[in-house]
């Protein structure tokens, strides 16, 4: 699959756990099936919201293989392979690609500060994993504290042909999308797909700025799918109306430190996973927070039957 032409929604998958912290493969299967039923184009696993740092290397490999097999050839899977050192990155990248992954995602370490350091890092990463492995740039400065200017992203894309996609979650970032698409228009940058994160918080306008869709994990990925389709069909008002109905819940799920707990609680509420447990360290929701989520969920049901069905 040519990921430079990817569009739609690549769901950032959570990692389902049993209450005791073991990986729940039964819920993993139901989650993959749920994403497919929602119309997701593909999946991205072992990301920040997938609690990747809490898995050991063996778990990362076995979970990746399990999901890739369950997803099948019709649902491409991108695997996050970010690691402190290149040896582990290479090992995981080569293993998941051999298992059928469509590509890998690489985030910059938080030690990078200058433009040259960022570009050099991605060159070294490609040297480590091999230039035959398609990779995604993860641009998430709020979490990784690495600021990539559009010209830096352009340099990485131009100098490394195996770069196929940008996961864009700068905030604010609408102007960055416009600048990158402007580079394409003037011929100074080749085309790659741009899929956006941040829980979908700005997806309505990101699509209008030239993004190809979303790579995020809001508990209603079916809404994200519909918004992207409506925007691509030129149905702007319908896209915004649907998005606006979900915005209070999207916003609530975006709280730093609590977002994953909210997302997993909602996924359990929708019957996707059996437990909303996070692997330690991880904070759950208070009774008050659960009541607030339940309230927003009930309000959403007035506008979206999918919440009522759950």
N, C-alpha and C positions, 0 to 999 in steps of 0.2 A: 504493500500500500504506500502511496506517495503522500506522506504527512504534510508536505508543503501545500497540499490542496485540501487539508482537513477542514471540516466545518461542522456546525451543529454543537453538540454538548458531549464533552469527555468528562464524565463524572469523576471528581476526586473521591475515591472510595474510602470509607471508614474501615477500620479493622475490627470485626466483631469479636468480642471476648465473652467467655463465661464469667459468672460472678467471681470466680476464684482466679481470674486472670489468664486462663488458658484460651488459646485461639479457638473460636467456635466455627468449625468448618460447615456445619449445617446452616447456620445463619449466613455464612459467607456465600454459600450457594444460593440461598433465597435472595440475598442482596444483589448478586449478579443477575439473577433472573428478573428481579424487580427493575433494575436499571435498564435491562433490555426491553421490558414491557413498557417502560416510560418513554421509549424512543431514543435513548441515548445512543450517540454515534459510537462511542468508545468509553474506555475507563482509564484512569490514571491511579496507580496504587503506590503504596509506600511513600506518600507525601506527608506533609506536616500534619494534616488531619487524619492520616492513616496511622499515626503514632509510630512511625518508622523507627525513630531513635530508641524505642522501647523493645524492639525486636532484636534478637541476636541474628547473626549471619545465616545460620541454618534455618531459622524461622522465616527470615526474609525470602530465602530461596524456595522453601517448600510452599509458603503461602503464594508466592508469585506463580509458581508452576501450577498450583491448584486453580488459581483464578484464571490464568491463561487458558487452561484446558476447559474450564467451565464456560468461559466466554466464547470460545470457538473462533473460527476464522472470520466470522461475520462481524465480530465486535473487537476491534483492535485494542490492545492493552499497552499503555506506556508505563514504565516502571521507574520510580524515583531511585536513583543510585547515588545520591549525594553522600559523601563520606569524608572524614577528616583527612584520609590518605588515599592516594591513587591505587594502591594495591587492592584494597577492598572494593573500590569503585570498579576497577577493571574486572575483578572476579565476578561480582554480581552482574555487571553489564553483560559480559560474555555469556554467563550462565542463562540469564533470562532471555537473551536474544536467541540462543540455541533452543530454548523452550518454546519460542514462537512469539515473543514480545514484538510489538511494532516499532518500539524505540525506547529511549531512556530520557529521563529528565535530570538536569544537573543544576543545582543551586550554587551560588558563589559562597565561599566561606566568609564569615564576618570579619576576617582580618584584612580583606582587600579594601583599599581606599582610593587609589589613583586609577585613572583610565587605563594606563599601561598595565597595571597589575591585574585588572579585570580581564583584559584581552589576553594577556599572557597565561592567566589561569585556564581559560577555556582552551587555548592552544595545547597546553600541557594535558588537560583532561582528555582531549581528543587523541593525543599521542598515546595516552594510557589505555583507553578503551578500544582504540582502533578507528580509523576514518571510515570504516564500513558500517559503523553503528549510527543510525539516525538519532540526533539528540535535540532536546527541547531546552531552551534557556528559561530558567525560572527567575523572573524579575520581581522580587518581593521585598522591597527595601524596608518596609515597616517591621518585618520579622528578621531579615538577614542583615539589616543596616548597611547594605551595599547599594549605592546609588548608581544606576546605569543610565547615563545620558543617551538620547537617541543615536548620537554619532558613535557611541561605544557599541551599542547593539548592532548598528549597521556594519561596523568593522568586523565584529564576530561573524555575522552572517556572510559578509563578502569574503572573508579570509578562510572560512571553514565550511566547505560545501556540505558537510554532513549535518550542519545545523538546518533543521527543517521547520521549526516552530518556535514561537515566543509565547510563553505563558505570562501574560501581562497582568500584574496586580500591583502596579504602582498606584499611589493614591495621594493627590489627584493625578489622574493619568490620561484623561481624554485627549489633551493636547499632544501627548506622546504618541498616541495611536495615529492622530492626524499627521504628525511629523513623519512617522515611519512610512505611512502610505504615500506621503508626499515624496519621500526618497524613491519609492518605487516608480511614481509617476514621472520623476525627472530622470530616471534611468540609473541613479547612483546606488541602488540596492535591488538585488533580486527579490522575487516574491517568496515569502514564507507565510504560513498561516499564523494568525494571531488569535489565541483563545484566552479569555479573561477570567480572573479569579475573584478574590474578595467576596466570596459568598454570593456572587451575583448582584452585589449592591448597586452597581452602576451599569448593569448589562443593557438596560433599555437604551441608553445613549452610546454605550460602547459599540453596539452593532451599527448604529448610525454613523459612527466615526470610522468604520472600516474593519472592525473586528469580525472574525468569521464565526464567532460563537463563544461558548463558555467552557472553561475547565475549572470547575468548582464543585461544591458538594452540598448545597442547600438541600434540606430534607424533602423538598418538592422538586426533584429534577425534571419531572414532567412539566412543571411550569416553565422552567428554563428552556426546555425543548420547544415549547409552544411559543414563547416570546421570540426565540431566534427564528423560527419558521414564519411567524407573522411579520417580523421585520424584513426577512428575505423576500416575502411576498408583497412587500410594500404596504402592509396594513398597519400603519404606524399607530393610529389611535387605538386599535384593538390590542396591539402589543403593550402599549402603555397602560391601558385599562386593566389588563390581566396582571401586569407587573405591579401596579399600584395597589391592587387588592392584597398582594402578598407582602408588600413592603414593610409593614409593621413587624411581621414575623422574620423577614430577612434581616431587618435591623437588629432585632433582639438576638438573633443567632450570631451576629457579628461582634458581640462583646468579647474583648480580649480576655483570655483565660477561662471563659465560660462557654465559648462558641461550640466546642466539640461536645460538651455535656448536653447542651440544648439540642444539637443535631442528633445525637444518639437517642436522646429521650423521644424526639419526634419520630425517628425511624422505628423505634420500638412501638410507639403509639400507632404508627401506620402498619404495623405487623410485619415489618421488613426483617428485623432482628429480634432475637429472644431477650436480650439483655442490653441495657444501656451502659454497662460497665466499661470503664476505662482501665487500662493497665496502670498501676502505680508508677510514678507519682501522677495523680490526676484528681482534680476536685469535681465532685458531683454537684447536683443542684439541690438547693435548700427546698423545703416544703413551699416556701413563699414563691420562689422562682418557678417551681413546677406549676403552681396555681396560676402564675402570670402567663406561662406558656400555654396552659390549657385555655385560658381566657382568650388569648390571641387566636388559638386554633379554632375555638368556637365562633369567633367573629369571622374568621376566614371562611368558614363553612357557609356563611350567608352568601358568599360570592363565588365560591369554587366548590363544586360538588365532590371533588376528590377529598376535601377535608371532612365533609359530611359523611362520606362513605367510610372513612377511617374511624 
